Amino acid sequence: MSYDARFVHSRVRGARLAWTAAGSGPPVIWAHGLTSRSYAQEDAGLFDWTPLTSAHRLIRYDARGHGLSSGAPDPAGYTWPELAADLLGLLDAVAPGERVDGVGASMGAATLMYAALADPGRFGRLVLVTPPTMWETRAEQSRGRLAAADLAERSGKAALEALAGDVPTPALAGAARAAMPIEVDDALLPSVLRGAAASDAPGAVELARIGVPVLVLAWSGDPGHPVSSGEALAACLPDARLRVASTPDELAAWPEMVRRFLG
């Protein structure tokens, strides 16, 4: 089946968001990372969320401006709080009135945090996978995003992909490709990157308001997704547990760990 054939579209806050659902049971939504798409890591063999479909309705979607979802060349639409509003709008369309569990990686993890703050009663459990830089580690990452946006504006995403290395984190040792293709059109990529650069995680006081159970999954050796972010989240969230993967075997255990956590 082609990537396109898996999806339907829903109009959410001025964008057409592409999504698909598999399995039956209580809904779980998967939120991917920056410049990725909903199936990218699964198709690359990094994560496999299909075990969740044995007991849940797993909703995967492409974030605004990513994959098959539309977007506009406006950085404000790609900040983490705005992406959270998109996620909540999509849930209103595809799982109206239902309590939902959320699994998100990097940008998707940040999206879920802001969504849980905006609508506390919407979520039952959260899984925050490879949380991005935040707070004191965010400034350097944001500068890099702005530089990448300028390069993309001048030379397109091919220039960024040419610079991306395939040096994996310890948990990805032996992976066929550590660097994922950029799944954002050239016309939108500078705005997507600038929106990310303008974003940071909620503060400690805000995080303390997220009262649902949270599983934080971090991996070592990745400056863009440092273990320190996972540690900070685990310290601030009232009901959180942290697991860190440093080997491929530990990473391979994540899908089953998530399945057990969600129940």
N, C-alpha and C positions, 0 to 999 in steps of 0.2 A: 504494500500500500504506500502511495506517495505521502510525503509530509503534508501536502496541501489537503489531501483527501480525508485526513483525520479530523478536520476542524469544521466548526460552524462559527458564525460571527454574531456578536451582540453589540448593539450601539450603546456605548457607555461614555457619558460626559464628553460628547463630541467626537469620540474615536470609535472605530470598529475593532473590537477586541476579539481575537481568534481564540477559541477554547475547544476542548474536547473532554469527554468524561468516559470513564471505564469502571466497571464493577458496580456493585449495589451495596447499600447500607448507608450509615451516617456519612455525610460529605467531608472530604478532605481536599483542601486546595493546595497546589504546588506552585510556588512563586520562584522563578529562576533569577539568575544574576545579570549584572550589567553586560550589555551587548550580546547576550545569549538568546536562547529561545527555550520553549518549554521542554522539548525532548533532547536538547543538545548533549547534555551530560549522559543521559541514558543511551543515546545512540552511539556515543563515544565509549561506552562501557565503563564509565566512572561510577555512576549510581544506577540502581535499578529499583524503581519505586513500584513495579508491578505487584510485589507481594501485598501491597496495601489494598489492592482491588479484591482480595479474598474476603474482606469484611467491610469494605468502605466503597463509596462512590468517589473515585479519585478524579478531581477536576484539575486539568493542566491548562494553562493559558499563556499566551505571549503578551508580555507587558506592552504598554503603549509605545509605538515606534519600533518595536522589536519583532523579528520573525514575520508573521503574517498579519500583525496588528498595525493599524494606521496610526499616524501621529502628525504633529505639526512642528515646524522648525522654530520652536519656542522653548528655551531652557526651563522656564518656569513649570512647564508641564511634566518635567522629568525629575523633579525633586522627590525625595522619598515620601513626604506627606501627601503630595499630589498622586503619586503612584498608589499610596494606600487608599486614597479616595476612589481611584479606579477599581482597586480590588474589591472594596466594599460595594461599589456600584455593580460590578459583575456578579457578586454573590446575590444581590437583590434580584438579578435577572435569572440566574441559573439555580439558585438554592434559596428562594424567598422564604423568609421566616425561620429558616433552619439554623441551628447552632452548628458551627463548623470548626473542624480542626485545621490548623495551618502548618505547612512545611515550606520553608523558604531558605534559599542559599544566597549569601552575600547581599546584594541589593534586595533580593526577595525576603531575606531575614529582616532587614531594616523596614521594608514595606509592611511586613506583618506586625512589627512592633508598633508602628504608627497606626495601623488599622485597629489593633487591639486597644490602643489608647482612645481612638476616635469613637469606637463602638464596643465598649467592654463586654457587653452581653452577647456578642456575636460569636465568640470563640470559646471552645472547650479546652483545648490543649494546643500548644505551639511547639514546633521544632525549629530551632534556629541553627542552620547549617553554615559552617565557615563564615561567621560574622565578619563584616568588613572592618577596616580601620575606623576608629571612633575617638572622639575627644582629643587627647594629646597626640595621638598618632594620625589624626585625620588631615592636618594641614599639609604635610608633605604629599600625601596621596592626592589631595585636591589640586595642588600645584601641578602634579603630573597629569591629572585629568585635563586641566586647562591647556597644558602644552600639547597633549594629544589632540584636543579639540582644534587647536590652531593648525596642527599638522594635517589633520583630516580635512580641514577646510581648504588647505592649499593643495593637497595631493590625494585625497580620498582614503578609504579604509585600507586599500592595498598597501599603502605606506606604513600604516600601523601594524598590519599583519606581518609585514616583512621584518619589523623590529621586534615582534613578539618572540621570545625564546621558548623552547620546548624543555627547559630545565625543570624537572618536576620537583614538587615537595617530596619529603621522604615517604609519605603515604601514597604517592603516585608513582613511585619507582617502578619502572617497567611498563608504564602506560604507553600506549601507542602514540598518543599526542597529548601533551599536557596543556598546550595553548589551544583554546577553542577558536574556530572561525568567528569573525564579527558578523552578527546576524541583524545588522542595522543598515539601512540604505545610506548611501553617501550624503544624500540631501538632509538627512536627519541626524547623522552621527555627531556633528559638532554640538548640536543642541542637547542631545542625550548625554554627552560627556560633560557639558557645562552644568546641566542639571544635577548630575552626580557630584560635581565639584562643589556645588552650593549646598550640599546636604551633609548632615551629621546625625548621629544617633540621638535619641531622646536623652535628656539629662537623668541623673541618678534619681532625683525626686519623682520624675515622671515614670521611670521604669518601675519604681516601687509600687505604682498604681496597677501594674499588670499582675493580677492575682491568680491567674490560671496556672496550672502546671506547665513548666517549660523544660524541654530537653535542649541543651546547647551542645552542638557537635563542632569541635574545632579540630584543625590539623596543624601540625608543627611545620616550621621551616618556610612559611609563606608570609612575607612582609605585608602583602595586600590583605591578608586575612589572619592577623596575628593571634596567637593563643591569648595574648593579653586582652583582646576584645571579648573572647569567651569567658575569661576569668572575671572581667568587669561585669558582664551581664549576669553571671552566676552569683556574684556578690550582691548585685542590686535587686534582682528579681526575687520576690518573696518565696516562690516555690519553684526553684530551678535546680537542675543537676547538670554537671558538665562532664563530657567525655572528650578525650583528646586522642586522635589517631596519629601515630608516628610510623606505621608500617602499612603495606598494602593489605595484609590480613585484617588489621584493625579497621581500615577503611571499608573493607568488604563486609564487615559485620554491621555497618550502619543501617542498611535497609531493614534487617530483621530487628535491630534494636528499636528503630522507629515504629515498626509494626507492633511490637510488644508494648511500647509506650502508649501508642494510641488505642490499643485494646481491640 
